[in-house]
Every structure is written in C-alpha cells, then in structure tokens.
C-alpha cells in the first residue's frame, strides 16, 4: 500500500487539493475533527473497481455476503447485516430486539443513541430511554445499572428490556470485566444486551480484549467501517441468525435495502483487513499506532500546563481548553491559520494524520500557551458536542 501511495502522491499535481487518500498528503491528513474524515485508500478504490455487482436485497452479492460472514466470525456471532451507517446499525438492532411494548432501554446519558440519532429509539421503537450518569464519571458499572434498571412487572412500570452499552465512549474504554458483570446481570433478569461498537475496533486494538470476547456479552453489536477504519461508508450489525433476519426486515422498512452493495462492501472489507487487522485482536492493523499518537498529543498539551477532560485511552484527546484560557472558537481559528481542521476541544488522531499535522498542532498549542501567559481571552464554555453543536 505504501508503494501505491507514493506513486499516487507523485502523480497528483501539487497545486490540486487531494480528494482521495494519498498517504499523509490526502484530504484527511490535516483534519482532526473526527475519524469520520478518513478517506478511502487506493486499495479500497481498487477493490471498488473490481467488486461484484449483484443485488443485496435478494441476498445475491458475494462481496457483501463474504463481508458479513467474515465480520460475524471475527465477532463470534452467527450472522451479520451490512447497513449504511452507525446510526442505522444501532436503530435496526434495537428495533429487532424490542418487539413488544411497554419496553425501556437503559444506557449511558452520553450515548450516541441518546444525543445524536434524532430520537430514533423513541420514533422507531416506541421505547422509553433511561439515560444514566455513570457514578465514576467514565463508564457505567453494574451498580449504576442495578440502581436504575426497571425489573417490575407492575402495570404502572415500563420494564427495561434492553441495556445498550457504547464502547468506546468519548474515547474511553469500558473494561471487559465490567461488561461481563452487566451482561451476566442482564441475562439473569431476562434483559437483552446491545453494544454500540462503532469504535469497538479501537478498544480491541488497545489490548482491552478480543472482538470475540466483547461481542460474547451482547445479543447484537453495531460496528462501524467508516470511522477509524477509513471506509467511505457503512457499518454492520452482528447477532444470531434470527435477529439478523428481523434486522433485515427493519432495514428494508426504513429504506436501507441495497442493490449493488458490493461497491461499498468491497471498501469495507479492505478497511477491516488492513486497518483493523485480519484476526479478532487487531494485532496486525494500523490502529494501535494512532493511540500512541494520541498519547503524544496529550503529552504536548500537558507539558505546556494544559489539562484534559478525559483520560486518553484510544485515539481521542479531549482538551480542557479553559485550563490555558482558550475558547473553542479561538482554538479553531488558530487551527485554520495553521492549516488544520479542528472542532471544539476534541481531537482524533486517526491513522491518516501524519507528522506534519502533529507539528502544526504543536505550534497551535504553543500559541495557546503564549496567549494564556499574556492574559488572552478566558474560556467560558468549550464543549459543543461531537458535531460542534
């Protein structure tokens, strides 16, 4: 891939901004807003050119079928279902699990399904969300769940039917042992388990446990191809054959049925094999190096006296901009002046960020520190959400 990258870089006119992945010269090379900014690699684009072009609604496309089977096997599940986005993966999975109201879903109050999926759990499932603030400030524990779960069958109650856990959440890892504790409790009480695993790949790459070990704790898991893995589009839901069949119905009902799905599934397969790795531990992939880069960014910031809002455990750094008297708006402005795309106080060091971007970021940090030392503007509010709102 490196040779192909170098060849493409030399062929591209220097004056033309890259629109596809050209190593660390590409469109995402200076964009730290999100790992969704990653762009398809040359290997992915080549896979798209040579992919199969059969119909996925009829379950005929070999590339899609092979991708679903491969990821399901990595996760230790019976089957998989390709979907267009992480939001669709979560909503299809929850709708497949929630079949008879009254029903409630218990989750972390910061969860994507609470804050960033347009109220889909309410509109698609008719479910009551119980959004819980973790007592340790980092991840839900069994004790948090026990304190907030509804087990009653009283006519006035809305019983908890699903516990949905997001891992990682804000870049922080929910430990495998805690996931197992919650899962055991859920199964003892007839509660189903869903995992928003959009970035579960990152958790595995950190050494927190294998994909198979984490997924064994859940009835359904949604995994994203288009964030840190770098595919242009897509996620997958994995689970039992029965739940995947139900999910296929739900996907169709909300307009998610695909015809020539190979054009997106082909890139997703390259993303899994190359970026994550070919085994359930991700040991031969590219993600682990991005965690080292995030720790380096953390050190650059804290060496200047800055603090962080959350510990750096994967590829995310949440800066406490106020600790150096900086506002989100000023930080973004300094980034633009340095040729970086920044959004608020969250930085994501995806694998397409190169050394030049880190050097530019260091210069921005230095300027923030200088302005802090000379009494620059004081930050009042900096957290604007993961989409800048």
Secondary structure by P-SEA (a helix, b strand, c coil): caaaaaaaaaaccccccccccccccccccccccccccccccaaaaaaaaacccccccccccaaaaaaaaaaaaaaccccccccccaaaaaaaaaaaacccccbbbbbccccccccccccccccccccccccccccccccccaaaaaaccccccccccccccbbbbbcccccccccaaaaaaaaaaaaaabbbbbbcccaaaaaaaacccccccccccccbbbbbcccccccccbbbbbccaaaaaaaaaaaaaaccccccccaaaaaaaaaaacccccccccccccaaaaaaaaaaaaaaaaaacccccccccccccccccccccccaaaaaaaaaaaccccccccccccccccaaaaaaaaaaaaaaaaaaaaccccccccccccccc
